[in-house]
Amino acid sequence: MNAPVIHNRRDILRYAAAGGALVIAAPIASRVRAQRDGSPFPTPWFEGPVGGFVAINPDETVTIAFPNPEMGQGVDTSLPMLLAEELEVDFDRVSTVQMPLEIMRGEDGEMTWKYAPQGSGGSYSIPGHYEGLRQAGALARTLLISAAAAQFGVPASELVAARGVVRHEASGKKASYGELAAAAASIEPPAEAPALKPQSEFRLIGTPQKMKNARAIVTGEATFGIDAEKPGMLYAVMSRCPYFDGTAKSVDDSAARKVSGVVDIVKIEGPGPTGPYDVQAEGYAVVATSLWAAMKGRRALQIEWNTGPYAEESSGSFKRQCAELLEGTGQIVRDDGDFDAAFANAAETYEATYWQPYVSHAPLEPQNCLADVTEDGVEIIAPTQMPSGASRIVAAALGVDREKIKILPTRLGGGFGRRLSNDYVAEAALISKAVKAPVKLIWTRDDDLQHDFYRPSGMHQLKAGFDADGNLVAWTHRLASASKYYRRPNLPESDYWQAELYPDDFPSQFVNNVRLEYFSARSGAPRGSWRAPAHTANAFVVQSFLDEIAEGRGEDPLALRLRLLGEARELPYEQHGGPVFNPGRLAECLRVAAEKGGYGEKMPAGRGRGIAGHFTFGGYCAQVVDVETDDQGGLRVTKVVAAVDIGTVINPNGVAAQLESGVNDGLSTALRLAINIDGGRVTNANFDTYQLMKIADAPPVVETHIIDNGETPSGMGEMGLPPLAPALANAIFEATGKRIRSLPIADQLNS
């Protein structure tokens, strides 16, 4: 979604209700802090006459609201930087605050954004707000200059604004923003949108900035959803059916109701075997005056569960199903040229099959939500990536008009795509309505692992053919998986592939005869988006396969990639991250990573160095991974060097942080993470059976090399993860001669 474009005064006023409203001399929004003394949890609404993004007070304090939920990707800093750049303020003196969900009813009667889109997902935050927030800052600066012009009695064209002060150089007159705020608030916006700065005049964008909330996080002062409190609040935990689409056969809650502090037991209806996941499973909420009492009450519940329609499913049976599907014919989703003929006539052919399991998001903060349902409306305080989705799901669950629902997103203790879903918000709202009191629902770790929306699992079969001159002439990617789209309302199964294969990904547009084929597998495991969705899976198999091809041909893996990518040019790309894909930018990332990472140097015995690169959601990233192995199957990643190209960089510190997190998350996942299914249920219950990487296993060196080329900016949240697993697998091959075709790696080096 592009930012609104302002052409005239009418558009400016529309923008004030859709993406850049101003508050001048308005009360500053209070910081989002959980109150532990029983006082109400404050809601940081801007109280000015318009509402919106920036508040400037007579005491010179400046508060900028960031619209998208903060989950560690740094939007509490990077998004305010966009506005502050055009506003011309000292960023060290700016405080930032999370904007609550701001929606309104449009002229067509449908709910729409009041100021700007407010979801965090798909690395959208920066590209989605790059123009709009700068326009808001430029408009604020223009109004302040106009106020100073009237006060000084000089033309506005003779004034300059910088670091929170408007100056008239000829006369020496100056006034601070705080002094001008009240007057600026009464000025009509200009007829035409103020011009934005050229990049050559940026003073803030592109400079390393400390994360605004970093001190609060490390000192324990940062407030997450799990910290929220309200007077009279009750606590709830739920016992959910552990079997996919199962239901309760019998329930005896008599012992649970006798537990001291237990107030009520509330049944939550499941979604049914085909409906969308408003909630994920049938369950019974134990509501109590304390979390401990609620947990004791849950242990006292006696529930016998039906095993549901997937009682025979296991990890092994699902893998066999995918293999059997690949023996047949699937749905052709891209078919250029004549793959069969080209492959049959190729001078050299290559084939490989890869496997990837279900994996969990496993955020440090389990799901939680504080809901307060009253006759007057609903208030939701929750760590959600999609506050508008929370509003919709509550409205549907309770039959309440969305204008009566307030959503306050808190800082998220990890999201990674899990909190794109708002099932936990629906649960909390239903419980609050049933007991007629504010309720804080808290998931435990085993709840979170066993009721996730997992990254889809699947089996990939790749084939490639080369002619006698070494040209790639045939390519196919066949995938059998259980799509995350399988329960989307009104979506036919023929569209399930769209979440699993991206037809314009490399090397689809680099070979004349290409076929992509999808096989829809049946599984009861709930599926959803997990960091860079299909890119994490497809980058592993494609980049691993390229290394296998290079070895078979006796060609350097980097040279093969660069040869296939060719020269810089813009190719159409219809999936998320388009509308174009420039292979030259990916090639440059590969070259920089290779140079900085020493790729191609001879490695000692037992050590290896691998390379991989991928285009993800508009950004380009390549990584070189160094590994050490031993005769006992031990594996250690000693260094990761990455080059990233996400166009114009807002905060280099944020880019490096996201790259490092992607590397560590990607490595943790590749090493040991897999969700195990047996008897139609997830058997992983905690971090003893879902072993996240320990600090000692993290690479001691992670280098980030940023290619800032001034192009339109992309996000960085997902770019660092897709290249890690294939670069790691390629390094392992160089060190050991063993190909990793199945994830996680686990103990494969022992065999």
Secondary structure, DSSP 8 states (H G I E B T S, - for coil): -------SHHHHHHHTTTT---EES----------SSS---------SSS--SEEE-TTS-EEEEE-S--SSS-HHHHHHHHHHHHHT--GGGEEEEE----EEE-TTSSEEESSS-----TT-HHHHHHHHHHHHHHHHHHHHHHHHHHHHTS-GGGEEEETTEEEETTTTEEEEHHHHHHHHHTS---SS------GGG-SSTTS----TTHHHHHTT---BGGG---TT-EEEEEEE-SBTT--EEEEE-HHHHTSTTEEEEEEE---TTTS--SSSS-EEEEEESSHHHHHHHHHH-EEEE---TTTT--HHHHHHHHHHHHTS--EEEEEES-HHHHHHT-SEEEEEEEEE--B----SS--EEEEEE-SS-EEEEE--S-HHHHHHHHHHHHT--GGGEEEEE-B-S--TTGGG--HHHHHHHHHHHHHTS-EEEE--HHHHHHT--BB--EEEEEEEEE-TTS-EEEEEEEEEE--TTTT-TT--GGGGGGGT--TTSTTGGG-SSEEEEEEE----S-B---SSHHHHHHHHHHHHHHHHHHHHHT--HHHHHHHHH-S---EE--STT-SEE-HHHHHHHHHHHHHHHTTTS---TTEEEEEEEEEETTEEEEEEEEEEE-TTS-EEEEEEEEEEE-SS-S-HHHHHHHHHHHHHHHHHHHHH----EETTEE---STTTS----GGGS-SEEEEEE----------TTTTSTTHHHHHHHHHHHHHS----BS--TTGGG-
